[in-house]
Amino acid sequence: QVQLVESGGGLVQPGGSLRLSCAASGFIFSAYGMKWYRQAPGKERKWVAIVDSTGRRKNYADSVQGRFIISRDNAKNTVYLQMNSLMPEDAGVYYCNIDRRGLDYWGQGTQVTVSS
């Protein structure tokens, strides 16, 4: 079955960086685009970034454009989110996501806290 396991979250000061990872299994990873979402407390989950199956094409939400970088390693079945110049409004639980055969799959999420 599809499994997505996020890691790499934590507490970081404003202006700092974090690198999130999402390890995938249970499907042909190299055949699917992958997405990152985030959810702040009391707010709905929002899309952050997407990378295509090859890793060549990427797109970002306006709020993170120029600060975040999504990438993937198909040999390791892992997608990454490099987050730079973090701001308090970047805080929340970050989830990776795959839309496979019309179904959405989510990991358990990893918490990112941005605070001085």
Contacts in CASP RR format, 6 or more apart in sequence:
PFRMAT RR
TARGET T0000
AUTHOR 0000-0000-0000
METHOD contacts of the structure
MODEL  1
QVQLVESGGGLVQPGGSLRLSCAASGFIFSAYGMKWYRQAPGKERKWVAI
VDSTGRRKNYADSVQGRFIISRDNAKNTVYLQMNSLMPEDAGVYYCNIDR
RGLDYWGQGTQVTVSS
1 26 0 8 1.000
2 24 0 8 1.000
2 25 0 8 1.000
2 26 0 8 1.000
2 27 0 8 1.000
2 98 0 8 1.000
2 100 0 8 1.000
2 105 0 8 1.000
3 24 0 8 1.000
3 25 0 8 1.000
3 26 0 8 1.000
3 107 0 8 1.000
4 22 0 8 1.000
4 23 0 8 1.000
4 24 0 8 1.000
4 95 0 8 1.000
4 96 0 8 1.000
4 97 0 8 1.000
4 98 0 8 1.000
4 105 0 8 1.000
4 106 0 8 1.000
4 107 0 8 1.000
5 22 0 8 1.000
5 23 0 8 1.000
5 24 0 8 1.000
5 107 0 8 1.000
5 108 0 8 1.000
6 20 0 8 1.000
6 21 0 8 1.000
6 22 0 8 1.000
6 94 0 8 1.000
6 95 0 8 1.000
6 96 0 8 1.000
6 107 0 8 1.000
6 108 0 8 1.000
6 109 0 8 1.000
6 110 0 8 1.000
7 20 0 8 1.000
7 21 0 8 1.000
7 22 0 8 1.000
7 23 0 8 1.000
7 110 0 8 1.000
8 18 0 8 1.000
8 19 0 8 1.000
8 20 0 8 1.000
8 21 0 8 1.000
8 110 0 8 1.000
9 18 0 8 1.000
9 20 0 8 1.000
9 94 0 8 1.000
9 110 0 8 1.000
9 111 0 8 1.000
9 112 0 8 1.000
10 18 0 8 1.000
10 110 0 8 1.000
10 111 0 8 1.000
10 112 0 8 1.000
10 113 0 8 1.000
11 113 0 8 1.000
11 114 0 8 1.000
11 115 0 8 1.000
12 18 0 8 1.000
12 86 0 8 1.000
12 112 0 8 1.000
12 113 0 8 1.000
12 114 0 8 1.000
13 86 0 8 1.000
13 114 0 8 1.000
13 115 0 8 1.000
13 116 0 8 1.000
14 86 0 8 1.000
14 87 0 8 1.000
14 88 0 8 1.000
14 114 0 8 1.000
14 115 0 8 1.000
14 116 0 8 1.000
15 84 0 8 1.000
15 85 0 8 1.000
15 86 0 8 1.000
15 87 0 8 1.000
16 84 0 8 1.000
16 85 0 8 1.000
16 86 0 8 1.000
16 114 0 8 1.000
17 82 0 8 1.000
17 83 0 8 1.000
17 84 0 8 1.000
17 85 0 8 1.000
17 86 0 8 1.000
18 83 0 8 1.000
18 86 0 8 1.000
18 112 0 8 1.000
19 80 0 8 1.000
19 81 0 8 1.000
19 82 0 8 1.000
19 83 0 8 1.000
20 36 0 8 1.000
20 80 0 8 1.000
20 81 0 8 1.000
20 83 0 8 1.000
20 94 0 8 1.000
20 110 0 8 1.000
20 112 0 8 1.000
21 78 0 8 1.000
21 79 0 8 1.000
21 80 0 8 1.000
22 34 0 8 1.000
22 36 0 8 1.000
22 78 0 8 1.000
22 79 0 8 1.000
22 80 0 8 1.000
22 81 0 8 1.000
22 96 0 8 1.000
22 107 0 8 1.000
23 76 0 8 1.000
23 77 0 8 1.000
23 78 0 8 1.000
24 34 0 8 1.000
24 77 0 8 1.000
24 78 0 8 1.000
24 79 0 8 1.000
24 96 0 8 1.000
24 98 0 8 1.000
25 77 0 8 1.000
27 98 0 8 1.000
27 100 0 8 1.000
29 74 0 8 1.000
29 77 0 8 1.000
30 53 0 8 1.000
30 74 0 8 1.000
31 53 0 8 1.000
32 53 0 8 1.000
32 98 0 8 1.000
32 99 0 8 1.000
32 100 0 8 1.000
33 50 0 8 1.000
33 51 0 8 1.000
33 52 0 8 1.000
33 53 0 8 1.000
33 98 0 8 1.000
34 50 0 8 1.000
34 51 0 8 1.000
34 70 0 8 1.000
34 72 0 8 1.000
34 79 0 8 1.000
34 96 0 8 1.000
34 97 0 8 1.000
34 98 0 8 1.000
35 47 0 8 1.000
35 48 0 8 1.000
35 49 0 8 1.000
35 50 0 8 1.000
35 51 0 8 1.000
35 96 0 8 1.000
35 97 0 8 1.000
35 98 0 8 1.000
35 99 0 8 1.000
36 47 0 8 1.000
36 48 0 8 1.000
36 49 0 8 1.000
36 50 0 8 1.000
36 70 0 8 1.000
36 79 0 8 1.000
36 81 0 8 1.000
36 94 0 8 1.000
36 95 0 8 1.000
36 96 0 8 1.000
36 97 0 8 1.000
37 45 0 8 1.000
37 46 0 8 1.000
37 47 0 8 1.000
37 48 0 8 1.000
37 94 0 8 1.000
37 95 0 8 1.000
37 96 0 8 1.000
37 97 0 8 1.000
38 45 0 8 1.000
38 46 0 8 1.000
38 48 0 8 1.000
38 90 0 8 1.000
38 92 0 8 1.000
38 93 0 8 1.000
38 94 0 8 1.000
38 95 0 8 1.000
38 112 0 8 1.000
39 45 0 8 1.000
39 46 0 8 1.000
39 92 0 8 1.000
39 93 0 8 1.000
39 95 0 8 1.000
40 89 0 8 1.000
40 91 0 8 1.000
40 92 0 8 1.000
41 92 0 8 1.000
45 95 0 8 1.000
46 61 0 8 1.000
47 61 0 8 1.000
48 60 0 8 1.000
48 61 0 8 1.000
48 64 0 8 1.000
48 68 0 8 1.000
48 81 0 8 1.000
48 94 0 8 1.000
49 58 0 8 1.000
49 59 0 8 1.000
49 60 0 8 1.000
49 61 0 8 1.000
49 64 0 8 1.000
49 68 0 8 1.000
49 70 0 8 1.000
49 81 0 8 1.000
50 58 0 8 1.000
50 59 0 8 1.000
50 70 0 8 1.000
51 57 0 8 1.000
51 58 0 8 1.000
51 70 0 8 1.000
51 71 0 8 1.000
51 72 0 8 1.000
51 79 0 8 1.000
52 58 0 8 1.000
53 74 0 8 1.000
55 71 0 8 1.000
55 72 0 8 1.000
55 74 0 8 1.000
58 69 0 8 1.000
58 70 0 8 1.000
58 71 0 8 1.000
60 66 0 8 1.000
60 68 0 8 1.000
60 70 0 8 1.000
63 89 0 8 1.000
64 83 0 8 1.000
64 90 0 8 1.000
67 83 0 8 1.000
67 84 0 8 1.000
67 85 0 8 1.000
67 86 0 8 1.000
68 81 0 8 1.000
68 82 0 8 1.000
68 83 0 8 1.000
68 84 0 8 1.000
69 81 0 8 1.000
69 82 0 8 1.000
69 84 0 8 1.000
70 79 0 8 1.000
70 80 0 8 1.000
70 81 0 8 1.000
70 82 0 8 1.000
71 79 0 8 1.000
71 80 0 8 1.000
71 82 0 8 1.000
72 78 0 8 1.000
72 79 0 8 1.000
72 80 0 8 1.000
73 80 0 8 1.000
79 96 0 8 1.000
81 94 0 8 1.000
83 90 0 8 1.000
83 112 0 8 1.000
86 112 0 8 1.000
86 114 0 8 1.000
87 114 0 8 1.000
88 114 0 8 1.000
88 115 0 8 1.000
89 114 0 8 1.000
90 112 0 8 1.000
90 114 0 8 1.000
91 112 0 8 1.000
91 113 0 8 1.000
91 114 0 8 1.000
91 115 0 8 1.000
92 111 0 8 1.000
92 112 0 8 1.000
92 113 0 8 1.000
93 109 0 8 1.000
93 110 0 8 1.000
93 111 0 8 1.000
93 112 0 8 1.000
94 109 0 8 1.000
94 110 0 8 1.000
94 111 0 8 1.000
94 112 0 8 1.000
95 106 0 8 1.000
95 107 0 8 1.000
95 109 0 8 1.000
96 106 0 8 1.000
96 107 0 8 1.000
96 109 0 8 1.000
97 104 0 8 1.000
97 105 0 8 1.000
97 106 0 8 1.000
97 107 0 8 1.000
98 104 0 8 1.000
98 105 0 8 1.000
99 105 0 8 1.000
END
